Every structure is written in structure tokens, then in C-alpha cells.
Amino acid sequence: MASVPVDLEEFGKSLPRHARLMGVDLGTKTIGLAISDVERHFASPLETIRRVKFTPDAQRMLALIDKHAIAAIVFGLPLNMDGSEGPRAQATRAFVRNLVALRPLTIIFWDERLSTAAVTRTLIEQDASRAKRAEVVDKMAAAYILQGVLDRLASIARGGAARLHPDDELFDR
């Protein structure tokens, strides 16, 4: 299915009332997941999926999408520091292509540069042990990514600009 860019402002207006969003931090070994509250003010860490293969990983994500009535999924796009797309960004796009082949979903790509570093720094400041950080960092990074989109949508609702960064993309599948 072809990607169709969606304007962030229009996306926000088109969301059903009380529809949640899901944030995803896709890694090579884990997938961090977060969900928004129904008013879409706050992102909360949900779960970390230990990656096995695409099919069971996707099935778990789709089950959570159904369980929490998710309207759209925000995937962190791991861009290089210069804004270009490297192998990790390409792998994320490939995962999304395979996921939407299973079911039509509204997907948002959001620049995730330094999200894991920001979350790790916060956990260190809170004196979380290395084991605790490893346990929660991926789902907290997903919440950090999702919170960026929620904040941008709130800014747009207050009359702010539709794009925070020119590399941020939305696609309706």
C-alpha cells in the first residue's frame, strides 16, 4: 500500500474523541511501547516486547492496539545526527511496511534522535540501577517519543505551527 503524507494539523482534527495513540521505540532486540491517555495529554510507558521474529512481534503489537483502541501509531524514526536516514531508519520503515501489510493503520514517523539518551540520563539522575534502566528504558523512550507528538498536537490546537522539524512525517496507510 502506498504511503500518503498526512498534514499534522488535519491529523489532529481527524482523531476520534478519546482515541489513544501508541508510541513505538523499535530496536534490534526490543520494542518499547507507550500509550496516550484518552485525552491525549500524557504518554505512559506500556510494555517492552523482546523481539523474536516479525510475526510474533507484530501479533503482540496488534493485540495491544486492539485492546487499547489505538487510533494511530507513532514510530520513532532513528535519523542520523545530520538528519539523513541510515540503516536503522530504513529497518524501521521496513517494519512499518510489513506491519501495515497485515492491517491498515495510521502511522506517524517522529524524529527520535537522542530520545534513549534523554531517558537514560533521567533514569541515572533518579539513581535507577543499571538493571532497572535496562528493564524500562525502551518503553520510556517510546513514551518520550509519543509525548513529543502529543505536545506538538497540543501546540497546533493552540495555534502553533504544524511541523516541529522538517523530517517529521505522518502517513495514513
Secondary structure, 3 states (H helix, E strand, C coil): CCCEECCHHHHHHHCCCCCEEEEEEECCCEEEEEEECCCCCCEEEEEEEECCCHHHHHHHHHHHHHHCCEEEEEEEECCCCCCCCCHHHHHHHHHHHHHHHHCCCEEEEEECCCHHHHHHHHHHHCCCCHHHHHHHHHHHHHHHHHHHHHHHHHHHHCCCCCCCCCCCEEEEC
